[in-house]
Amino acid sequence: MSTSTVEAARQPGLAARLFKSGAHQKLLAFASLVILLVGFSLASPNFMQMSNIIAILQATSVNGVLAVAATLVIITGGIDLSVGTLMTFCAVIAGVVLTYWGLPLPLGILAAIAAGAACGLTSGTFVAKMKIPPFIATLGMMLILKGLSLVISGTRPIYFNETPGFTEIAGGSLVGALIPALPIPNGVLILFLVAIGASYILSRTVLGRYTFALGSNEEAVRLSGVNTDFWKMAVYTLAGGICGIAGLLIASRLNSAQPALGLGYELEAIAAVVIGGTSLSGGRGTVLGTLIGALIMAVLANGLRILSVAQEWQTVVTGAIIILAVYADMMRKRRIV
């Protein structure tokens, strides 16, 4: 047998390369999304109506942005349980700046994003500098932010009725103004812009390279002379700023900052990340896969609601999907080993 033949035999096959890269899981997620769309369309003629499609996209916009933030952290090998309450906290901050203080809309937007980035930096400091496990650090941050949201707002919703243009952040449609046949909400447009930006950072920047490196082998990166603490804090800061955008989107949709809202959103975000092929052990993941996962979650919830499935059973289905997604991730890692 020739040397070239031996070398070719040693090379992993196409299926093995797809399995190692996680591409198979993204393909499986996309196929699952198509099956869900077809199945719900056949089950109910109301599912594929334009108004319902818009509702699905609007639901995806908030969870999708949160999932993008969670993706960045999970790729580093960490976890962020505070994304839901951080979103609420940022919405409350926007309410304070715009409603209580009466400042212009751009300042409210900047304040919400800056608050998210500051909280993300705080979580990153807990993890990187204080060496607190990410699960514990962000769990504590989740409770802190929930309490602060209630304290700052006085446990009452903050409404944006006196802020012109605020509801247009998520509810308006720049695309619809140009193409009336496509009334895509601004919230969905913002989701795609956030996803494109995060994907560019992961694939084209130093921060992106170190994000994957931290998740793959943080100790090797540290021994090579890289300031891993700085880059880890940078990732958490970026994720926090993205949560600030999610806070603006949900506040715009509700035309209010609801201080008791937020708990549970982190679970759906993490589920979308895992369904999309990002490994919970870190070092592997894509924003595109996360978007597919977020769409699956939104389509499933919407379809079950249209079919009049009870809310408690919707929760059961969501939990089962999370378990299956994590199990698939475990099987992938075993195959790689």
N, C-alpha and C positions, 0 to 999 in steps of 0.2 A: 504494500500500500504506500502510495507516494506521501511525501511530507505534507503537501497541500491538502490531500484527502484527510490525513490525520487531523490537521488543524481545523478543517471544516467540520469534522465530526465532533471536535471539542467545543465548537461554537454552539451556544444555546439556540434552539429552534425559534421560529417566529412566535409560537404560542408562549414559550418560556420568557422571551423578551417582553412580550406584551404583559405577561403576568407580573414580571419584575417591575416594570415601569408603572403598573397600576392602570394602564390604558384599558385593560379588559373591564375593569370595574366602571370606568367612565362610559364605556360602550354598553355595559349592562344597565347602568343607570339611565342612559339615554333610551335604550330599548324599553325599559320599564316605564319611562315617561310616555313614550308613544303608545304602549299598551294601555296605560291608564286613560289617555286621551280618547283612544278608540273605544275602550270599554264603557266609559261614562257617556260618550256620545251615543252609543247604541242603547244604553240604559235609559237615557233621558234626552228628549229633543231640545230641552232648554239649555243643555250644557254648552253647546257650541255657539250659542247666541253671542253677538258682539258684546252686549252688556255684561255677560258672565265672564267672557274672556278678559275684559277690562278689569273686572273685580278680582280675577285670579292674579293678573299682573300687579294690581295695586297691593294685594296681600303679599305678593312675592317681594315687592320693593323694600319694605321694612325688614322682613326676615332675611332677605338676600343681602342687604347691606351689613346687617349684624353677622351673617355667616361669613362674609368676606373678612370682617375683622377677626372673627374666631379662627379662620383659616390661617392667617398670618401667625397667630400665637401657637396654634397646634403644630404647624410645620416646624417650629423651634423645639418641639417636644414638650411644650407646656399646655396649659388649659386655662381658659378664662371664664369663670362662672359669673362674672359681674357684668357681662355685656348687656343683659336685659335691664338691670337696675341702673346701669350707667346711662343707657339710652333715656330712661325716665328722668334721671338727674339732669342731663343736658337739656331736655325739654323744659324742665322747671327753671333752669338757669335762663333759658331763652325767654320764658314767661316773666321772670323777674326784670330782665333788662328791657323788654319791650312793653310789658303791661304795667308793672309797678313803677319803673323809672321813666317810661315813655320815650326811650331812645329810638333812633332810626332802625329800620329793619336790618341793614347790613351789619350793624353793631350786634344785634341779637344773634345773627347767624354766626359771626365770628366768636361771640362769647360762648355759644353752645359747643362749637368745635374745639375752642381753646380749653373749655372745662373738661371735655372728653379726653383731650390729649394730656392734660395735667393729671387726671385720675389714672390714665393709662401709665404715665410715667411713675406715679406713686406705686401702682401694682408692680411695675417692672423693677422698681427699687427694692420692694419687699422680696421679690424673687431673686434678683441678681446680686444685690449687695447684702441683704440680710439672710439670704439662703433659705428663705421659707419656701416649702414646697408650693408650686403654683396652685394646686387644688385648694390648699388652706389659705394662701394669701388672697386669692380672688374670691374665695368664699367669705372671708372676713370683709373684703372690699364690697362685696355684694350687699351685705347687711349694713355696712356703714352708709353706703349710698342710698339704700332704701330708707334708712332713718333720716338722713339729711334731706332727702326729697320731701318727706313729710314735715320736717321741722321748718324748712325754708318756706314751704307753701302754706304752712298752717293747717295741714291736712285737707286743704280745699283745692279743687281744680283752679287753674289759672287760665282764663279765657283770652283769646286774641282778637276779640271783636273790634277793638280800637286800633288794630295794626293792619292797615291796608296792604293787600298783596300777600299776606302770610299764607292763606289757604291755597294760593296759587303755587306755592313751592312744591306741593305734592299733587294737588288736585287740578291745576291748570294743564294745558296741553299746547306746548309750542309746536309739536309735530302736527297736531290737529289743526292749528291755525294755518299751517302751510299746506297740509294735505288733509282736507276734511274727512276723507274716507278712513283715515287712520288716527282716531282720537286717543293716541297713546298718552297716558298721564305723565306729567313731569317727573313724578316719583320714579317711574320705570326708567325714564331717561337718565335720571341721577344714578340709579342702580347700575346701569350699563357703564356710565362714566366712571363710577367708583371701581367697578370690576375691571375696566380697561386700565385704569391707573394702577390698581393693585397688581394686575398681571404684568404690566410693564416694569414695575418696581421689582417683582420677584424674578423676572427673566433678564432684565437689562441693567440692573444697578448693583453696586457693591452691597447695599443693604439686603437685596434679594439673595445674593450669593451667600452671605453670612447667615441669613435666615435658614436656608437649607442646610448649611454646614453645621449650625448649632444643633439642629435636630438629628443630623446624621452621626456626628461624633464631636460633642462639645469639648471634651478633654483634649482631643487631638488639635482642635482649633486653638485652644488656649495655649498648648505647648508650642504651637508654631508662632507665638508672639502676638496673637490678636487679642484685643481688649474685648473679651466676650461679654463682660458685664455691660459695657457701653452699647453694644449692638443689640443685646437682649432688651435693654431698656428702650432703645430706639424702636424696636418692633412693638412693644407694648404701648408706647406713646402713639405710634401710627395707628394701631388698632383702636386706641381710645378716641382719637380724632374721628375715625370712621364711625364709631358709635355715636359721636356727636351729630354726625349727619343723619344717622338713623333716628335720633331724638327729634331733629327738626322735621323729618318726614312724618313720623307718627303724630307729632303735635299739629302739623299742618293738616293731616287727614282728619283729626278729631277737632280741630280749631280750639284746642285746649291742651294744657299740660296736666295730665292725670297722675298725681304723685303716688297713688297706690298701684299703678300699672308697672309692668316690667318683669315680675317673677314668672318664669316659665318660658320666656322668650329665649333664654340662653340654651335651654334644652333643644328647642326646635332649630336654633342656629347650629349647635354642635351636631345634631342629627343630619342636617343638610350637608355639613362638611364631610362627615363620615360616609354618607350615601354617595357623595361625589368622588370618593376615592382617596381622600386625604388620610394618611395613616395617623392613628392616635399616638404612635410611638415617635412621630416626628420624622423630618427629613424627606418627606414625599407629599405632594399635593398640588392641585391646580385650582385657580379661581374658576375656570370654566366648569370643572367638575362640581364645584360648590354651587354654581348657578343652577346646574341641572338638578342637584339635590334639593335646592330651595324651591324650584318649580315643582318637583315631585311632591314635596310636602304641601304646597299650596293647592295643587290640583287634587290631591287626595282629600284634603280637608273640604274643599269646595264640592267635589263630587259626592262625598258622603253626605254633606249637608243637603244637596239637591235631592238625593235619594231618601231624605228624611231619616237617616241613621241617627240614633240618639247620641248626644254629646259625649256621654260616658263611654260609648263604644268607639267613638272617634278617638278618644284618648287611649283606649286599649290598642287600637290599630297603630297609632303613632308609636307607642311604647314597643310594640312587636317589631316595627320597622327599625327602630333604633338598635334593638338586640340583634336582628339579622344583619344589619350593616356592620356592627362591631364584630360579629362572628365572621363575616366575609373578610374583614380586615385581618383578623387573626389567621384565617386560612391562607391568605395571601402571604403573610409573613412566614408561615411554616413552609410554604412552597419555596420561598426564596432561600430559606436556610437549607 
